[in-house]
Amino acid sequence: MGRTDDHDHPGHRSASPGALAHRVPDLGALELLLAVARLGSLGGAAREVGITQPAASSRIRSMERQLGVALVDRSPRGSRLTDAGALVTDWARRIVEAAEAFDAGAQALRDRRDSRLRVAASMTIAEYLLPGWLLALRADRPDTAVSLLAGNSAAVAERLLSGEADVGFVEGLTVPAGLDSAVIAHDRLIVVVAPSHAWARRRRPIGAEELAGTPLILREKGSGTRQVLDAALGGLARPLIELSSTTAVKAAAVGGAGPAVLSELAVGEELAMRRLVRIPVDGIALARDLRAVWPTGHRPTGPARDLLSLTRG
């Protein structure tokens, strides 16, 4: 006798998830049925779920066609469940309770996500832009605890790719591998010296070749500032001093240690107070984009998304 596969039985139905979705009524229909059972009135049930009575009647008829059984007897005295309707209602109650538990669990996950924000940022952005953004974020999300991890652009990428940060900000020429990005601001690097430095008295701009051949106070390798400067000049002389923060580079320049190349964002006060002098440069463009970055395919959500919106305000 030949073997009969399950799909040869006339009563067999596909167990694929898509087929199940077509056979089982949606949550809105099940909630309506529960309201009819509780209130004994299709009109009252319609009002409770926020739809018109004709729409409620249509939804019940559609559910009956979908299931292949009558669920509700309608009469001038009201609406009551059929025997099949009472049984389906018991099943519906369990489904709706499971959906409520699912929703509560998802909300708990969102609450946990929204309770903290880990930001990684390169030094110039961390020191001169992020404080204002984070103050604005605190006004919108006072219950979100924010931690800031400051480092160079390479370190920001490492934090994001290892899952130690939710969103990052970098200043380099390129987007590190494995990250997506959006430009959030523009910046310019400028050459500065102390008023006592010989360059402060010269009347001609510094040429690119002279700047490239001059030992400078520099950030460490891996910093966005150094990447932009190195690319613009086609190479740099051995650093006069190599430091790990914008603040340290600026302090060394103010102290007269030598020339430095810094973000315009970082030296506004020092230029206004004449603690530093800006030196014009010929032959190179030192503009750069400041970018928000995040792991490829994982666009920020929750507090991280809100922070991004503030950076473009």
N, C-alpha and C positions, 0 to 999 in steps of 0.2 A: 504494500500500500504506500503510495507516494507521500512524502513529507509535506505537511501544510504549514506555511510560514504564518506568523502572526498577522501580517498585513493582508492575508487572504480572507480573514474572518470579517464578515460584514459589520460587526460591532466594533472592530478595532479602530482606534483614533490615534493619529500621530502624537507622539509625546514631545515633539519639538517645542521649544519655548514660544516660538511665533504662533503656532497653532493654539497653544494654551491661552495666549492673550486674546485670540479671536473668540474662544469659547466661554471665557469667564468674564462676567460683567465688570465694568470699571467701578472704582470706589465710589464715585458720585452716585451711580445707580444703586449700589448696595446701601449707601447711607439714606437714600430716598426710601428704599424698601423698609429699612429699619424705622424710619420716621412714620411711615404709613402704619406699621404694626403697632407702634407706641401710641399714636394719636387716633387711629381709627378713621382717618379722614385724609383723602388725597389732597384736598385744598390746604388743610393745615400742614401736611407734610411739605407741600410745595412752598408755603410761606417760610417754614423753618429752614429749608435748605437754600432759600433765596431765588426760586424760579417761579414762573407762572404756572397756574394749574394745567393749561393745555400742554405746556412743556413737560410737566410731571407725568401727565397721562401718556404722552408720546414716549417718554423714557421707560415707563413701566411696560408699555406694549412692545417696545424694542427689546427689552430684557426677556419678556415672555417668548418672543420669537427666537431669540438667541438660545434660550435654554430648552425650548420646545415644550414648555408646560405653562399652564395658567397660574398666576401668582396671586391676583387680587380679584375679588368679586366686587363690582361697583353697583350701588343701588342708591335710591333717593335718601336712604337712611344713613349712608356713609359707605366706607370701603372696609372690607374685611379680607383677611388672608384666606386663601384656599388651603387645603391640607398640605399640598405641595409647597405653597407659599410660606406656610409656617415652618416647614422643614428647611427650605432655602434660607429663610430669615435666620434660623439658628446658625447655619453655616456662615451666612453673611456677617453675623455678629463677631464670629471668631476671626474672619478675615479683616474686618475693620479694626478690631482690637490689636491684631498683629501689625496692621499698618500704623496704628497710633504708637505702638512700641518702636517700630522702625523709625518713625518721625522723631520721637523723643531721643532715640539713640543718635540720629543724624544731628539733631540740635545740640546734643552734648558734645559731639565731635567739633561742631562749629564753634561752640563756646570755648572749648579747650584751645582750638586754633587761634581764636580771637583774643585769648587772654595774654598772649605774648607776641612780640615781634622782634626778630633777630636781624639786625642790619649790619652789613659789612660795607665799609666805605674807604676809599683811598684818602690819603691824609688831607689834601686841600679841601675836598668836599666835606669830610668829617669835621674839620675845624671851622670852616667858614660858611657852609650852606646848611648842613644837616641840623644844627641847633635850632634854627628858625623853623624848618620843616617839622621837626619833632615837637616843638612847642605848639604848632598849629594842629598836629595830629592829636596831641594830648587834649586839646579843647574838644575835639570830636569824639575821642575814645579815651576817656579818663581812666577806664579800668584796664587798659592794655599796658602791660609791663614791657618796656622797650630796652633791649640791650644793644649796644653799639660796639662793633669790633672794627677798630681802625688799623689800617696797614696799607702797603702799596697795592697797586692794581693786580699784581700776580697773586698776592695773598688773598685778595677779595675773591678772585676766581676759585682758589683752592677751598675757601670757606663755603662757597656756594655748591661746588661740585661734591663736597663731602657731606652736605646736608647740615652744616653748622650755622647757616644763615638762610633767611627767607628771601631776601632781596639785597642787591649790592649796587654800589655806585663806583665808577672808574673814570679815569682821565686819559687813558692811553690812546694811541693811534688806532688800534685794532681791538675787536671784541675777542676775548680769549675763547679758545675752542670749547665747545660744549655749552656755550651760553647764548641766549637771545638778548637783544638790547633795544633800547629806545633812547634817542637823544633828548635830554631834558634841559640842557643849557649850553651856552658857548662861553669860552674863556680865551684869554690871550696870555702868553708868557712874555715877561718883560725883563730886560737886563737892569739890575740895580747895583749901586755901590754906595758906600758911606760918603758924606760930603768931603771927607778928608782924602779920599782916593783920587789919584791923578786923573782918572777918567771923568770925574765930576767937573773938571775944568776944561776939558777938550771941547772944541767947537764943531768938530766933524763927527758924524755918526760912526759907530763901530762897524766895520765890514764883517761879513760872514766868515771869511778866512781868518781874520784876526781873532774873532771870538772863538772859533774852533781851536785855534792854537794857544789860547790862554787858559792856564789852570783856573778852574772855577770852583766855588763852593757848590757841591752837587748833592742831590738826593742819592740814595743807594740804587743799585741796579734793580730793575723790576718796578720802579716807580713810573707812573704815567708821565710826570714832568720830564724825567730824564729820557724816556723813550721818544717823546716829541722833539726834544732838543737834539738828541743824537741823530734822529732821522733828518731833521731840517739842516743840520750842519754836515752830514755825511761822516760823522765821527767826532770824537771829543779828545782834547788833551787829557793827560792824567789829572784826576781831580786834585785841587788844592786841599780840600777837605771833603769827606764824604759823610753825610749825616742822614738820620733815618726819619726826620720829620720836617715839615715846612717851617714850623716855628723855630726849630734849631738852625736851619739854614738862614732864616731871616735874622735871627739874633747874631749869628756870626758875621753877616754882612753889615748889620748896624754897628757891630763892634769894630769894623774896619779890617776884617780878616782878608777880604778880597771881593771880587765881583760874584754875583749870584744871579741865577735866572729863576724867577718865581712867578706864580700866578698873580695877575692883576687883582684878583679877589683878596689876596693875602697881604698886600702892601699898601692899601689905600690910606690907612692912618699914618703909616711911616712916611709916605710921600707928602702928605698934607703937612706933617709936622717937621719936614725936612730932615728927618733922621736917615732917610735914604733918598738918593737921586736917581731918576730914571734916565737911562742912556739909550738914545736912538740907535737902531740897528738897520743897516742897509742890506738888501739882497736876500732876505729870508722872511718867510711868513711863519709866525709862531702861534697862530690861532689853533684851537683844538675844540673838539666836542666833549661835553661831559655826558656820560651815559648811565642810565639805570640798566642793570643786568640781572638775569635770572637763568636757571637751568633750562636748556632747550626743551620746548614743549610743555613747560610748567609755568604759564603766565601767573603772576602773583594774584592772590585772592585775599579777601578779608582786610586786615590792617595794612598788609603790604601793598595791596591795590590802592587803598586810601592814601597811603604815603606817596605813591607814584602820582596820584591826581594832584596832590599839593605841590609837587615839584614843578608842575606846569602851570600853576596858578598865577 
